[in-house]
């Protein structure tokens, strides 16, 4: 029952799933927001809970890309124990963007004023928004559950200034405008902290283009395969990025003395144990693991 001005009372019905009710029933609510949009009343209830961070046993490095999200879990002694890749729905979002552009080109002067055309454009825009939020929540929950299973400290890329520093082609900027990395990062951060996991951010600059073995610049070998001409290292571009994120976090926080985290940085002449041994065999093994663990959400 909600009391309004002039002694009016409104009985509100809570529309949510039983799963959500069970999840938040032991939380304490601290704020209730009521909004009237002309068609009806909407009520948002905010909950809070004190969460104690657990001491991590592994480190999960996450690399965000246009087409996929690659995660790698490392033990404290630099062993790669889990490698997984999730596809993103960016191509589906681009399809809706193409339809919007076609409508605008067909009616270049009148699309802003004709209700039917505006309604069609709005429908595609809402679809883009729904796809991005739905995917972000789903993948955030999946990654957080995996991190909880391995008791991982989560390492995310610090992409706060990505749009400001982007100096790429027009096609890249178009993809970047539709890339919802902030929503994905927010969902992962929220879901991980809700489970008592520690989340840190590191600078991602050069993580996908530097050799994790000798630090030299990598050259493209085709189909996202990177090769180091100096030491002969070969690896998948996304996997290399997760390795470098882990190494950058390891070197930074081992010096700073982060409480509860004791990590050993990799030596300059070695790669993580998941990539050691014969280069061709290691690369083949990595491709097999990635293919088997690739999880589509759409």
N, C-alpha and C positions, 0 to 999 in steps of 0.2 A: 504494500500500500504506500503510495506516494502522495504527500500533501502539497498542494499548490497554493497560490495566492487566492484570496476571496473564499477561503474555506473549501475549495474544491479538492476532491480526492480522486486519485486515479489508481486503479489496480493494474499492476504490470505483471506480465507473464514472462518468465525467464526462458528464452529459447536457446538452448545449448545442449550439447551431447552429455550423456551420463559419464563418459570418460573425462570430460573437462570438470564436471562437478566433483568426481572422485579425486581428481588431481589437486584441486584447490580447496577442498573442504577443511583441510588442516592448516591452511594459511590464514593469516589475519587480514581482513579488509580494512583499508585506511582511507579510501576516497571513493565517492560515487558521483559520476558526472551525468547530467541529464541534458539531452539536446533535442530541440524541436525543429524539424526540417520542412515543415509545411504539410507533410503527409502523415506524420505521427511522431511519437516520442521514442527516442533511443537512449538507453541507459548503459553506461560503461562502469564496471566495477573493478577497482584496482586492488590487488592483493600484494602482500609482502611477507617475507619469511627470512629469518636470519640463517645464513648458510656458512658453514665452516669449510674452508678449503682443505682438501685432502692432499697429503704429500704425494707427489707424482712418482711413478716408477718408470715411465717411458716418456718420450717426447713425440708429439704428432705435428709434423710440418704440413701446411696446407698451401697449395699453389692454385690461385684462381686464374682461369683463362676464359676466353670467349666461348669455346666449345666444350670445355670440360673442367672439372675440379679434381685435382690429383692430390691424394693424401699419402703420407708415408709415416710409419711409426718406427721409431728407433729406441733401442734400449740405452741405458746409461753407459754401456761399454761399446757404443757405436754399431750395434748390429741392427740391420734392417729386418723387422719381423712382420711388417704388413704393408702392402702396397695396393691401393684401390683408386679407381677412377669413376667419376660420375659425369654423365653427359648433361649439358645444359640445354634449355629450350630456346636458345638465342635464334636459331634458324626459324623456328615457328614464330617468334616475335618479329623477325625480319619480314616474314610473309605478310603479316598484318600491316606492317609499315609500308610494304609495296602496294597493298590494296588501297591504303590511304592516299598515297602519292598518285596512283592511277585515277582515283576519284577526283582529286584536286586538279590534275592535268586535264581531265575531261570537261570539268566545269571551272575553268580558271577564274572567271569573274563572278560567278553566282554561288559557289559552294558555301560561302559564308552566310548567305541569306535564305537559301531554300531549306526548309525544315527537314525534308526527307533526306537530303544529302548530309546535312549536319548530323542527323540521327545515325546514319550509316557510319560516318567517321567516328562519332562518339562510341558506337558499338565496338569498333575495332580498337579504339584507345582503351576502353574498359577491359577488353579481352587481354590486351598486352599487360595491363596492370594486374589482372587476376592471375595470369600465368606466372608472372615474376614473383608475386607474393606467395602463391601456393608452392612454387618450386623452392623458394628460399626457406619457408618453414619446414618443408619435408626434408630437404637436404641438411638443414641445420640440425634437425632432430636425429637423423641417421648418423651424421658425423659425431654428434655429441654422445650418442649411445655407444658408438665404436670407441671413442676416447675414454668413456667410462669403463668399458670392458677391459681396456689396457691400462687404466689408471694413468692417463696421459696428461702432460702439460701441453696445451694447444698453442702452436706458433702460427700467427697470422701475418700476412703482408701488410705493411703500413701504406695504404693507398690513398691517404687523405689528399695528397697533392697530385694525383694522377692526371686529372683533367687539366690542371694548370700547366703541367710539364709536357703534355702530349704534343709532339711536333711530328705528326705522321701524315700519311696521305688522307685524301678526302674519304676514301672507303673505310680506313681505319677509324676516323673520327665519327663516321656514321654508325659503325658498330659500337664505338665507345659511348655514344649518346643513348643507345638502347641497352647497354650492359648494366645490369642491376647489381654490381658488385657490392655496393653499400648495403643493400638489403640482405644479400647472402652473408656478408661479414657480420652484420647486426644479428642475424638469426643464429649463426654459429656461436658468436660471443655470448648471446643471451642463454641459449640452451646449455652451453658448456658451464657457465657460471651457476646456472640453476642446479646443476648436478655437483657443485662443489669443486669444479676443475679450475685450474689457473689458466688464464689466457694472457699472452704477451704478443706485442707487435714488433717486427723488425723491418729494417729498410730492405726492400726487395730489389734495389737497383743492381743490375748485372747478374742476378742469380740464375737466369736461364741462358746466359751467354759466357759464363766463366767456368773453366775446368775445375771440378772439385778436387782434382788430384794435384795439379801444379799451379792453378790460378791463372793460366793463360786464357786468351780469348778463344772461344770455340768457333768452328766453322760449320756451316750447314752441310749435312750429308744427304739431304732429301728425306721427305716424309717425316719431318720433325725429329730426325736423328742428327745429333751433334757429334762432332769429332774434334779432338785436339791434335793439331799438327805437331806439337812439341813433344808430348809424352805418349801419344797414341790412344788416349782414352776415347771410348765410344759410348754414348748413352742417349736415352730418350730425353728430349728437351724438357718435358714436364717433370720427369724424375730427377734430372739434374737440378732443376729449380728447387725441388723439395730438399734435396741433399744439401744444397748451398744455404737454404734457409735454416736448416738444422745446424750446420756448421757455424753460420753467422751468429745464431742464438747461443750456441755452445761457447764460442770464444768470448762473446760479450758478457754473458751472465756468470761464466766461471771466473772472470776477472772481478766482476762486481760483487761476487759472493752472495748471490740470490739465496735466501734461506730455503732450505729443503731441496735445493737443486744442486747436484754435484755432477758436472758433465765433463767429459774429456774430449777436447777437440781432436779432429782427425789430423794425422801427420801429413805434411805436405806431399809425401810420395806415396800415399795410399788412399784408396777409396773405401766407402762403407763395405762391410763384409758381404752385403747383398750384391755387390758388384765386383768383388774380388775374383781372382782366378783368370782364366783365359777370357779375353775381352769379347770374342765372338760368342762363346758359350754363355757368358754373363748377360750379354745383350739379348740373346735368344731366350734365356730364362726370364728376363724382365718382360719381354714382349708376351710370353705365354701367361705370366702372372697377371699382366694388365688385361689381357683379353678375357681371362677367366673371371676376374673380379670387376669387370666393367658393369656398372649398374645403371640402366636407364630409368629415369623417373617419368618420362613422357614418351 
